[in-house]
Amino acid sequence: MNQFPHEFEALLSRTGRKVLAGTHTASGALLREGFFASAAFLEPKLLAGCRKLLARTFEASLVEISRPLPPPTSSAQSYEDSLPKVGRLLSVPITGLEMFVMRRLAKEIGLMQMLESESFRRFSEVLAGVSLGPLAAAQVLCNRRGDYAGPHTDNHPNEPGAQHGYVDVHFSFVTPGVRAQFIVHQRDGHLSAMAPIAIDGTVTAYRLPLWHYTTPLQTRSLADRRWLVLGSFHYASS
């Protein structure tokens, strides 16, 4: 596999095409809850090729994002602990001059064209249950053994278009030695819901902001990876 399809529809399984057509029960999933996940929407025969293409294109350019925990004695009063967004993972650069190089590479392998395609916007719109604008942002991330994201909301009240919320749609490509990773997200005012996110081909959708965190990636070897491609959409009225 040398390129991603320019239309996201070509990456979909038969079940995923039902979502795109609006005939699957996942239609409007984000109207019912802020998070949705399924491993049935991408064509299994294409997953290994996608993962290898991402690794071949971006592995050498990944940078570590590491935000450690504050000291456990940082609170001034009992039971008043405060936790900023913490975590550790690898990311394709999204700032500075490297961002332009990465965007060029993403275009060379058809990734940007696929994320900007009408079928990806429509697919995301069906899951969201509301009209969405064109792709607002895209990113490629990579998790190694032990990588995780701490509790956070992805709230961006100062960013035009995102201040009233937005929609993220992610898809994962994992190496055979990846064993498990989970997302814990809010339900009924508590971090009380959990879903697996490290099954190859998993599609996840978020109505943000939403309290959530991901558990450390469990793998058989240090070489194993979970590659994550994400697209963000503002609401059409924003």
N, C-alpha and C positions, 0 to 999 in steps of 0.2 A: 504494500500500500504506500503510494507516494504522495497522495493528497487526500484531504477530507472532501467529501462531496460539497459542491457549492450550495446545494439545497439540503437543509437538515432532514427533510422528508426521506432522503435516500438512506439515512442512518437508522430509520425506524423499523421495528419489527411489525408484523401484522397487527399486533395489539396496539403498538404505538401509533399506527396509521388510523386506528379507530379513535384514538384521542384526538389526533389532528382533525378528523372529520366531525368531531363533537358527538360521537355515538358511544363513547365509553363512559363508565360510571365515574371516572376521574374528572369529568367535566365539572368545572366550578369547585374543585376540591378546596381551593384556598378561601372560598367563601364560607366553608364549613369549619375549617381549622387553619391555623397559620402555617402549618407545615404538612407536606405530603411527600411520600417516597414510594418508588416502585422500581423493581429490577426487571420488569417485563416489557419495557418500551423500546429498547434499542436492539438491533439485530445481532444476536450472539456471534454470528460468523464474522462480523466486522470489528469486534471489540479488541482482539489481540493486535490487529493492524493499526487501530487508532492509538493504542497504548505505545506501540513501538515507534510510531511516527512522532508522537509527542516527545518520547525519550530521545530519539535521534535528533530532533530539532532543538530542544530546549535544555537537555540535561546539563550541558556544559555552562549554561548561562544562569542557572538557578542561584539565588541568593537566600541566605537564611534570615528569617524573621524570628527573633527571639525576644520575648518580653517576659522576664521572670517575675515570680511572685514577690510582693513586698514582704519585708520582715514580719514574722508572725506576732511580733510585739509592737506593730506600728499603730494600733488603735490606742487612743487616749483614754477611753472608757471601756468598761466591761460590756461585751455584747454589741459593740459598735464598730466591728470590723468593716473595712471598706476595701473592695477588690476591683481594681481597674482591669481593663481587658488584658489578659495574659495569654501566652501560648508560644508554640514553637512549630515552625513549618518552613518549607522552601517555597519560593515564589519566583516566577519570571518577573524581571524588573518592570515596574510600571511608572517610574519617574526618571527624570534626567535623560541624557542622550541615549542610554541603553534602551529606553522605552521605544524609541523610533526604530532601533535595530530589531527589537523583538516584534514590533508591529509588522515590519517588512517580512520577517521570517514567517509570521503567522499568515500573511497574505500569500507567500510563496507556496505554502502547503495547503492553502484553501481554507484554513481555519477561520479567518476573519470573515471571508465570504459566507461561510456556513452560519456563523453566529449572526451575521447581518441579514440573513436570508428571510424572505417572507414566511417560509414554512416554520422557521424557528420562532419568529414573533407570534405567528398564529398558534403554534403548539403551546407556547407560554401563556398566551391569552386564554386558551381553552381551560388550562389548569387554573388560571387566576379567576376566571369567570367574569372578567371585566375587560374593557378595551385598554390596550397598551400602546404606547408610542414605539418608535424605533429603538433599537439597541442603544442603551445609554452608556454601558461600560462592559468590559470583558476582562477576564483574567485567567491565567493558568497557574495552578498551585500544585504542590507535590508534598505528600506526607511520607516520612520514613518511620521506622520503628520508634514508638514513643512520642511521635509528634501529635499535637492536640491543639484545641482552642478552648480557652476558659470561658466562663459565663459572660455573655455580652448580648447586645440587642441589635447592633447594626442600625442605630438611630442616627440620622444625619439632618438635624433640624436647620442647619445653616447652609445646606447645599440646595441650590435652585433645582426644582423638579423632584427632589427626594424628601423635602421637608414634611410632606404629608404621607410619607410611606412609599414603598416601591416593591417590585417583585424580582426575586432572584430565581433562576433555574440553573441547576448544576448537573453535570453528569460525570461519573467516576469510571476510570479504567484502572484495574488493579493487576499486579503480577500474581502468578499462581500461588506464591507463598504467603500472601496476605491472609491472615486468619480472621480478624474481626476489628471493627471500629463502630461505635454507636454515637448517635446524636441524642441528647436529652433536651427536651424543649418544654415550653410552658403549656399547661393545660389547667383551666380553672384556677388561675392565679398562682400555680406552683410549678416547679420543674418536675413534673410527675409523669411525663410521657417519654418513651424511648423507642428508637427504631435503628436497625442496622443500616450502615451507609457504605460498607466496604465490600459489598457483593459486586462483581464485575458488571458494568452496565447500569448501575443504579442511577436513576434520575431523581433528584430532589428539588422541591419547589418551596419557596418561602414567601409569605406575606410579611414583609418587614416594616417596622421593627418588631422583633420577637425575641424573648429571652431564650437562649439556647447555648449549649456547649457540646464539644465533641470529645470523646474519650481517647486516650492514647492508642495509636495504631498498634495492633498486635500482628507480628509477622514471624515466619519461620527463620528468616535470615536477615542480615543487615542490608542486603541488596534489594529487598522487596520494597515496592513503592505503591502508593495510591495516587494516581494522577487525577486532578480535578479541574475541569473546565467549567467556567461559570459565565453567565450573561445576566445583566441587570437591565430592567425595564422600568421606566416611569409610567405612571398612569396617563392615559391619553389626554385627560383634562388638565394635567399639570403644566 
